[in-house]
Each structure stands twice: as C-alpha cells, then as structure tokens.
C-alpha cells in the first residue's frame, strides 16, 4: 500500500485543483480565443488554440453594429429589478424560516426546496398564460422581473436563512425587552448583523438575472426591451453563423460580471459559509 506524506498530498490536491480549474475555465478561454479568430481559423483542422493574427476589429464591429449598449442596459434593468423584488420579499421569508419552527414552517421550507429544482422551461407556459390573462404582458420587462424573481426566490431564501441563523436570539430578546417590536428588532438588529449574507445572496441573484434568457425570450417580444442574452442570438442566421462575432458579443457581455465575481470572490465565499456551522 502506497502512503503519501503530507507534502505530497498537498501537491496532489493542488494538481487536481488545477486540472479542475482548467476544465471549468476552458470554455471561457475558447470563447475569447474564438472571438479573435478569422472565419477560416475557426474551422481549422486541427483546431487552433490561439489566434494566429488576432482580429480585434471584430469587437469594434460588434460594438458599432449590434446596439449592444441598449441590450446591456436592458439586462441591467432586469437584473436590478429581479434583485430588488427577491431581496424585498425573500428577506422576511428567510427570517421566518430561520427563527420559527413548526410543522408549517417545515412544510414551507420543503416547498421552497422543491421550487428550487423546477426548471424555467416547465414554469414559463403557465406564467405566460397567467400574465396574459391579467394584462401584465403589456409591461414585458415587469413580467420578466416578476417571473424570474419567483425562480430565484428559493435560492435566495436558502442562502439568507443560514445567515439569519448566525444571529443570536438573545440580541432580539434584549431589543424586545427594551421596547422594540418584533419588526423593529428585525430591522434594527437582525438585518444589520446578517447584511453580509444578504449582500452576497443579492449579488448572486443579480448575476443570474443579468444572464436570464428563458423568460425574456418568452415574455418580451419588443426588440428594444430585450436583454443581451437575446441580442446575442441575432448572429444566428439560417445559413450563416458568424461565430467570431457571437463570441465577441458574449465576451463583452460577460466580462464585467466575471470581473466583479473575481474582485468579490472572497466576500462571496465568506457570505456563503457564514452559516455553515448552524
């Protein structure tokens, strides 16, 4: 039986981590690489990992011709709306599930977990019919925000519940003794102490909303209101697919979110693990 020293184990785990990181990051590398290739280089055999002569003008053409600024603006509006609605209603639900225990609370938590696994493609048809019957499709961005907020709500509640569980009950009890109401104790004591977990969950919700596609393509028919996730499909023509333009559009689209994730990764990890011991 072969036994490894502690140093060799660390080296082995480091190598495994590098391989896993390379596996997950390769699609991003291929996206950036393809965006700089010419049409002939994209279909070269064997495939070229790096562009021979980078075609930077592809980015200029995409920026000028695709109206990407408008698409990005719509994506930001939808993502901000989804984040606002989710935080507004999800914070209270998370607090209740964290503080009170009963058979109905357990049923509600189980329902939250079940809603988390439902795919958007399964929910989009009944949501479309329901919104159509009440006239909400006249405001397609609001309809998209509400529909996707319903999808992200379980994820937010699960994360924030762990954050609220880290706040000692004794602090709320002291606030109640001092004359605060339950709502006052929640707003003045619990929310500030759980803000890191809430902010991290809100950031993750914003990232999901920024890349939303299924509800937008089903509920928004006006091209002027569509997000960047739909605008990118304009390059998918019946007979010609300009892959370098698609990849350049995608690179412009996701690079700000990637940069924000890299800069805030430590805070995100701390927020996600804040309730791990509860």
N, C-alpha and C positions, 0 to 999 in steps of 0.2 A: 504493500500500500504506500503510495507516494504522499508525503506530507509536505506542505509548503510553509515556509517561515512567514512571519507577519509581514515582512517587507515584500516578499514575493506575492503574497495575497493582495497587498495594496496595489502592486504593479499589475497583477492580473485584472483586478477590478477596474483599474484606470484604463487598461486596454479595452475591456468590454464596454466601458462608458464611452470611449472614443468611437468605437465601432457603432454603438447605438446612436450616438450623436450624428455620425456621418450618414447613417441610414436615414434618419429623420430629416437631416438638413440637405440631403442630395436633391430633392425636388426643388428647393429654393435655389440652389446653385444652378440647376439645369434651367430654371426659369430665367435667371439673369443671363446665363450664357446664351440661351437661345434668342433672347431679345437683342443681342449684339451680333447675331449671325446673319449672313445673307440667305436668301431663299435656297440657293444651291447648297450652302454649307449645312443647312438644317437637315437635309435628306442625304448627306454624305454617308458612304459606307466604306470603312467602319465609321461610326459616329465620332464627331469631333467634340472632345470635352471642352476645349477653349476655342473661342472665335479666332480665326486666323487674322482677319483685319476687322476690328470692331466697327460696327455700323451705328455710330452714335446718332446719326441723323434720324434713325427710326424713332427715337424718343422725341425729337423735335417735331416730326411729322404727326406722331400720336397726340402730342400736346396741342398742336395747332388745329388738327382736323377732327378730333374726336369729341371736342367740347367736354373734356374730362373734368374741368373745374366745376362745371354745373353738376356733373354726376357725383363728384366728391362732396359738393355742398349738400346734395340730397342725401347722401349716405350719412353725413354728419348729423343732419336734421333727424333722420330716422333713428340713428343710434342714440342721440341725445334724448329723444322722446321716449324710446324704449327704456333707457336707463332711469329717467325721471319717474315714469309710471311704475317700474319694477321696484325701485327704492321706496317710493311713497307708500305703496301698498304692501310690499314684502317685508319691510322692517317690523311693522306691527305683528304680522303673522309669525315671523321668526321669533319675536319676543314671547308671544303666547305659547308657542310650541316648546320654547326653552324653559319657561317658568312654571307652567301648569301641567300637571299630569292627571289624566283621567282616561277612561275608555274612549271618549270622543276625541280627545287630543291625539291618542294613539291612532285612531281611525283617520284623522285628518293628516297625520304625518305619513301614514301608509298611502293615502290618496295622493299626497304631494310626490312621494317616490314613484308612484305609478304614472303620474302625469309626466314625470321627467323622461320616461322611456318611450313616450309616444312620438313617432316621427312626424315632422311637419307635413309631409305629403298625405298623411292619414287625416290630419285635422283641417287642412286647407279647404276642402269641399264643404263641410258643414259650416265653417266660419264664413265662407263666401256666401252661402245661401242665407245665413243669419244676418250678416251685414247688409245684404241686398234687400232683405225684407224690411229693414228699419231705415233704409236710405243712407247708411253710413258709407256706401261706396261712392257717394258724391264727394267725399273727402278721403281720397285713397291713401294719402300719407298717414292720416289719423287712423284709418282702418288697419294699415300695416303695422303701425306702432302698437295698437291695442292687441292685435293678433300675435305679434312676436313677443310682446310683454307677457302674454299668457303662457307662451312657451318657455320663456326664461325665468318666470317666477319660481318654479320648483327649485331650479339650480341656485337662485339667489337665497331662497329660504333655507335650503340645506346648509349653505356656507355660513349665513348670518346666525343661524341657530347655534352653531358651535361658538361663534364669537360672543353671543349673549350669555352662553353658559359659563364663560370665563369670568363674568362679572359677579362678585359675591352678593348673595341675597342680603347680607347684613347691611350693606350700604343702602339698599332700597328701604329696608325696615327702619333704619335710622332716619331717612328722609320722611317716611310716613309718620314717625313719632314727632318729628319737628313740624308737622302740619302740612306737608305736601300731599297732594292727591296721588293716586296711582299713575295717572297720566303725567303729572308734574315730576314724579320720581323717574319715570321712563325718559322724559325729555331732558331733564336736568342732570340726571345721574347715569343712567344706563347707556344712553346714546353716546355721550362723550367718551365713556370708557370702552365702548365697542366700536368706536369710529374706524379703527384700523381695518378690522374685518369687513365693515360695511363698505369702506372705500375700495378695498381690494375686490370685493364681490361686484361693486358697481363698475369698476374698471373692466373686469372680465365680461360683464354684461354689455358694456359699450363696445368691446371688441367683437362680440358676437353680433350685435346689432349693426356694426359697420360692415360686416360681411354677409348680411342677410340677403337671401335670394328667392327662396320658395314663395313666401308670402308677397314679396314685392312683384314678382312676375305674374302672380295670380290676381292681385288686387289693384295694381297700378297699370293702367293702360296708356296713360299720357306719358309720352317720352320725356317731356320736360320735367316730370316729377320722379323719374326712375333713378335708382341709385347706381353706383359704379359697377356693382356686381352684374347688373343687367346691361349697362352700357358696353361692357367688355364683349358681350355676345354679338355686337354689331359687326364684328370682324368675321363672324362665322357665316360666310356666304354659301349658297348651294353648290357652286362649282369650284370656288377658290377660297382657301383658308390661309390667311397671312399670319402664320404662327409667330413670326418675329414681332409683328405689331401687337398681337394678342398678349405676348409675354411682356412687351414693353408697357402696355397698358396695365397689366397685372402688377408689374414691378412698381410703377408709380402709385398704384392703388394701395398696395400692402406695405410698402417700405415705411411710411410713417407709423403704422401700427407696430411693425416689427421693432422699430427704433424705440418706441415708447415701452414695449414689453422688455427689451434689453435693459433700458435705463431703470426700470422699476421692478426688475425681477426679484431683487432681494426683499423689497416690501411685499411683493405678491406672495412669495414663499412664506414670509413671516405671518402674513394675514391668513393664509390657508392652513397653517399649522398651529394657529393660536389656540384652537380648541381641541387639539389632538389628545390631550390628557384628560379630557372630561368624559 
